[in-house]
């Protein structure tokens, strides 16, 4: 019965993603009928001749890749959140709170501002991944005592390292021209504006590979949530799995940051919502979290374009406005539970 309910939920979320994407494509500075959206996409997918060239360009070349990038980033950040929460067995774990997003942003900003030579010839994605890994390793080391990870230190270490990376990023911003600074600030707060079809390949491949690995490790992740000793007694290679989860979370976060900039709290909120729907079994949790994250960020991006039309607001403003109250509620709930 739980499996049937999960299948129905996944199917429902898939339909919701398609509907949300179509609505998001139809709404913008100029609203277009949903029928036109389906007509243009259908014509492109089937290879039939285009209709109105202007409408075709707006729907296919501008809005569709933007919506798809938002969906991929939302899914990726949500899966990264699930991986981190399994890694440290802490529901407060999130790429943003643990400083990984800030670390990835630092590497990306270095390359964007000073070129590929800034980090040994790495591109934006490679630089973001390298600094994300260094950041999460530093947080991991600082949060340990006597070789064991302490939940009480984890968030504090993540916040401290995140602030350090943010300070370094702010210093870099002072070195660029005012024109570059404006674009950099908007990108750092998260935006899918200007997304193109060429931006889809890397995130899609990274998410597919990471999801496949995590789904294959579903039982091991469930065992890890019960504790290191319990997982080891069941034959789970705990240290190897921890390293793999560390790399996966860093890679997913770095990929998202390199494409859309810094977007916080998605990896905190969405996994909790998914657990509420399907429970803690990672074999069900991962696909639900990925789809839920995709729907969530598509709708958030739609809000950024409609709340203050014709102006467009950064995505990070909305996710932070939702995420901070959620984080405080979660802290209070954990404090009440431990009292």
N, C-alpha and C positions, 0 to 999 in steps of 0.2 A: 504493500500500500504506500509506504513512504516514497518508493521509487516511482510509482505512477504519479503521485502528487508532484514530485520533482520534475518529471518529464512534462507534465501539464504546465508547471510554472515556467520552465525553460521555454516552452513553446509560446506561452503568453508573453514573456519578456521579449522574445524574438519578434513577435508581432508588434508589440509596443515600440520596439526600436525602429522597425520599418515605418510605422505610423509617425512617430516623433521625428524621424529623419525627413519624411516627406513634408510634414508641416513646417519644419525648420527651413527646408529648401524653398518653400513657397513664400515665406515671410522674410522681408528685408526692407531696404530703403524703398523698393517698389514691390508691392505684394503681387503674387502671381497665383492663378487658380491651381488647385491641386491637380485638376485634370491635365493642365499643361505640364506639370512636373512629371506625372506618370507618362504622358505622351512623349516628352523629350527623352526621358531615361529609357523607355521602351524602344524608341527609335535608335538610340545609341547602342543599346545592347543587342538588338537584332540586326543592326547594320543598314536599316532602311534610311531613306533620305531625310535630312533635317527639314524642319518647317521654317519658322521665323528665325533668321540667323542671330538676331540680337537676343531673343528669348532663349535660344539654344545656348548661346555663350554664357548668359547669366546663370542658367540652371546647371549646365553640365561643366563648364570651365571654372566657374567662380564658387557657386554655393555647394554643389555636390561634394567636391573634394574637401571643402571646409567641414561639412557635417561628418564625413567619413573619418577625417582626422580627429575630430572631437570624440567620436565614438571609440576609436582605437585608443586614444590617450586615456579616456575614462576607464576603459577595460583594463589597460595596462597598469594604471595607478591602483586600481582596485585589487588586481591580482598581486601587485607588489605589497600592498597592505596585508593581504592574507598571508603571504610568504613571511613577512616580517613578524607578524603576530604569532605565527607558528614557530618561528626561529627563537623568539625570546619569551614565548608563552605569556605575553602581556597584551591585553586589548588596547592599551594606549599606544602601541607601536604603530608608526606611520612614517612614510618617507619624509614628510615635511617636519614632523615633530622631532624625529631622530636626526635631523640635520642633513639627510641625504640629498634632499632637493636643493638646499642651499649650497652644498658641496658641488653638486652637478652644475648648478647655475654658475658657480665661480669658474669652473673649467670652461664652460661654454662662453661666458663673457670674455674670458682671456683670449680665446680664439677669435671671437667676433670683433673685439676691439683692436687686437694687435696682430692678427693673422695666425696662420698655422705654425709659424716658428715659435710662438709663445710657449707651446708645450711639446717641443720636439717634433713638429710636423704633424701632430694629430689633428684630425678634423673636429668639427663641433661635437659630433656624437662620441668620438673616441676620447676627446678631452673631458667631456661631461662624465663619461663612464669612469675614467681614471680618477678624477677628483671625487666622484661619488664613492668609489671603493675605498679610497684613502680616508674619506670622512667616516664611513660606517665602521671601518677598522679602528679608527681612533675612538669613536664612541663605544665600540665593543670592549676595547681595552680599558677605558676609563670606568666603565660600568662594572668591572669585575673586582673581586677581592678574594684572594686565596684561590684563584683559578675558577671561581664560580660567579656566574652572572647574577647581579643583584637588581631586582626590579626597581628598588628605591633609587638607585643611581642612574638607571637607564634614561629616563626622561630628562633628568638634570644634565647628564652628560650630552644628550642630544641637543637640548636647548643651548647649552654653552657653546658647543662646537658649531651649531647652526649660526649663532650670533657672530662667532669668529669669522666664518665664511662670508656672512652678510657684510661684515665690516670690511673685509678684503674686497668684496665686490663693490662696495660704496667708494672705496679708494680708487678702484679702476675707473669708475664712472667719472671721477673728477679729472681724469686724464684725457677724456674724449671731448670732441666739440659739442656745442649745444644741440646741433641738429642730430648728431649721433646719440646724444644723451637722451633725447625725447623718445627716439625709437627704442633705445635700450631699456628705458624705464617701463615702457608699455609692454615690451617683450618679457621682462623679468616678472611682471605681475600676471603674466599668462594671457595669451591671445591666440586664437586660431585664424585670425584675419590674415588673408594673403596665402592661405594654404593652397597648394597645387597638387596635381596628381602625382608628381615626383616625390612628394612628402609621404606617400602612403606605403611605399615598398618596405622600407626598413622597419617602421613600427609594426606592420602586419606580420613580417617574418619573425621579429623578435617575440611578439606576443604568442604567435603560434607555437614556436619552439618551447618557450617557457611554460605555456599552458600544458603542452603535451608532457613535458617532464614532470610537472607538478601533479598532473592527474595520475601518471604512472606511480608516483610516490604517495598517493593518497593515504594508503594504510600506514605508511611510515610517518606521515605528518600527523595522523591521528594518534599514533603511539608517542610521538615527540611531545604532543600537548599534555600527555599524562605524566611527563617528567623524563629526564635523561636516563635515570636508572631503569625505569619501566621500559623505555624504548630499547635500551641496550639489552635488557633481558629477553626481548622479543627478537633479537638479532638485527636490529636497526643500526647501521653504521653512523652513530650520532654525529661525530665530528665531521665526517665527509658530507653528511646531509646538511649540517649547519653551514659549512663553507659554500655548498651549492646554493642554499637559500640566500646567503649573503650576496653571492654573485648575481643571482636572478633578480633580487630586489634592486640591486644597484643598476643592473643593465636596463630593467624596465623603467626605472626612474630617470636614468640618464637619457634614454631614448625619448621619453616624454618631454623632458626639459629641452633637449636639443631641437625639438620640433615646435613646441608651443610655449616654452619658457616655464616659469615657476607657477605651479598650480597646487595649492595646499589643501590638506584635509580630505581629499577624495578617498585616499587609502585608509583613512580612519573611519569615516562615516559609512561607506558602502559595505565593507565586510560585516559590520555590526548589523546593518539592515538585512543583509543576506543570511546571517546566522539566525536572526529572528524568524526568517521565513522557512529555512530548511534545516536548522540545527548546525552542529559543529563538525559533521562528517565532511572532510575536505573533498571527497569524491562528488558530493552534491554542492558543497559550498563554492568551489572554484568556478564552475560554469555560471551559477546564479550571480555570483559577485561580478564576474566579467560583463555579463549582459546588463545587470543593474547599473554598473558603473558607466557603461556606454550610453544607456538611456539618460542617466543623470546628467552627464556632461553635455550631451546634445541639447537637453532642455535648458541647462545653464547658459550655454552659448546662445541659444535663442533669446534668453532673457537679456543678455548683454547687448543685443541688437535692437531690443524693443522697449526697454524701460525708459531710455532717454533718447529716443529716436529724434533726429537722424544721427546723433552721436553714438559712438560705440564704447562701451566700458570694458576694462580688462576682466577676464574670466576669474582671476584670482580674488577680486573684490567680493564676488558672490560666494565663492567656495569658502573664503575665510569668514564671511558674515554668517554663514551657516555652520561652519566647522568649529569656531571658537565656543559658541554656546553649547554645542554637542560635546566638545572636549571637557568643558567645565562640568557639565551634567555627569559625564562619565567619571570624572575625578571624584565628584561628590558621592556618586553611587558606590564606587570602590571603597571610599573612606567609610561610608555607612556599613558596607558589608564586612569590613575588617574590624569595626568597632565592637 
